[in-house]
Amino acid sequence: MIGYRVKSLREERKMSISELSIKSGVAKSYISSLERNLQTNPTILVLEKIARILCIKVDALLNEQVDKSMDEEWMEIMLDVLGAGISKEEIREFIQDRK
């Protein structure tokens, strides 16, 4: 179930529900309900917000057999990028400038 995978991934990253809520913009009560499988039909928008903070693809939340892992160092870098407020467009521009 999606809620179990969210909780498992969040705990793997040593992140509290409050921290995930603040970083993702999804209400703490909603995440809690999702993790307890009280909320079983989250929108794609909610899943995208949560997946972005957990540094995974939405597929990893929807499908049990999708590879959910990301190299720990890359995950830390991505969290730093998100925390610094750097947009995807800025990253793409940086990559294009380096080519």
N, C-alpha and C positions, 0 to 999 in steps of 0.2 A: 504494500500500500504506500501511497505517496507520503503520508504523514510519517510513517516509520522511517522512510528513506531520508526525509528532511531532518528528523531528529537525529538519526544515526550520523549523517554527514555533518550536522551542526556540532554534535558532540565530538566527532573526530577532530574537528578544527578548534576544539576547546572554546566554543563560542556560546554565550548564554542566549536565551530567547530574547532578552532585552537588547543585547548587542545586535543580533540578527535583525530585529525589528527596526532599530535606529538606522542601521546601514542600508536596509532594503526599502524602508518606507512602508512596510506592511505592519499593521497593528499587532502588538504583542499578543493580545487576546486571540486574534485570528490564527497566528502561528501556533499558539498553544492548542487551540481547537483542532487545527490541522494535524499536529503531532499526535494528538490523542484520538485521531480518526473520528472526531465529531463533525468536522468539516471534511467532506469527502469529494467535493467537486470544485476545486479552486480554479479560478480563471487562468488562462495562459499568461496574462499580464502579471498576476501574483507569482506564478511559477517562474517567470522570467526574472522578476526582481530577486526572488530568493536564490535562484540558480546563479545569478550574476555574483552575488555576495559569497556564495559557497564555491565559486570558481568551477562550475560544472555546466554542462549543457542541460537544457530542459529535459531532453531525452533520458538523462540519468535519473531524473525524478519519476518519469513516467514508466520506464522499462527497467525491470530488475536486472536484466542481463547486459545492459549497456555498460561499457567501461566508464566508471565514475571518477577514476583517479586522475589527478594531475600532479606532475612533479611538484614536490613540496616547495622547492625554491621558486618555481614559476608562480605557484599560488601566493606566496608571500609577496612577490613582485607585483602581481595583479592587485592584491589588497592594498599595497602601498600606492599604486597608481589610482585606484578608486578613492582612497583616502585623501589624495592630493588634489582630487577634483579634475583630473585629466580626462578629457572626453575621448571617445572612440575616434572621432574625426581628427583630433590632434595626434593620436597615435598613428593613424593611417597616413597623415601628412608627414610625420617623422619618417615612417618607413619609406614613403615615396621619395623623400629627399635623400635618403641613404642609398637608393638604387642608382 
